[in-house]
Amino acid sequence: MITVRYFAGAREAAGLPTEQVDGPTSVAALRTALAGAHPGLGDVLPRCALLVAGARTTDGAAPVPDGVTVDVLPPFAGG
């Protein structure tokens, strides 16, 4: 199981703050699974950063090990 935590606009688009997801083994597979489970994420997710066990990754082939937490962070504005 992977714990997925949504923040800001991603939380609003997913409709929940956190969830448990069974077994996607890569960042790309996880993005596909999340977009399929939450159609509202379709526009937001491509712009989001994913932190896998606290480390930002942009590599779709990067592994997502069982038991980790993945944070979904949309772009933030501010100064």
JOTA-V344707 format. One record per backbone hydrogen bond with DSSP energy under -0.5 kcal/mol. NH is the residue of the N-H (numbers start at 1). CO is the residue of the C=O. If there is no record, write none. Layout:
nh->NH co->CO
nh->NH co->CO
This chain:
nh->2 co->21
nh->3 co->68
nh->4 co->2
nh->4 co->19
nh->5 co->3
nh->5 co->70
nh->6 co->17
nh->7 co->72
nh->10 co->7
nh->11 co->7
nh->11 co->8
nh->12 co->8
nh->13 co->9
nh->14 co->10
nh->15 co->11
nh->16 co->11
nh->19 co->4
nh->21 co->2
nh->23 co->21
nh->27 co->62
nh->28 co->60
nh->30 co->26
nh->31 co->27
nh->32 co->28
nh->33 co->29
nh->34 co->30
nh->35 co->31
nh->36 co->32
nh->37 co->33
nh->38 co->34
nh->41 co->38
nh->42 co->39
nh->43 co->40
nh->45 co->41
nh->47 co->44
nh->48 co->44
nh->48 co->45
nh->49 co->73
nh->50 co->57
nh->51 co->71
nh->52 co->50
nh->52 co->55
nh->53 co->51
nh->53 co->69
nh->55 co->52
nh->57 co->50
nh->60 co->58
nh->62 co->59
nh->64 co->25
nh->67 co->1
nh->68 co->65
nh->70 co->3
nh->71 co->51
nh->72 co->5
nh->73 co->49
nh->73 co->71
nh->74 co->72
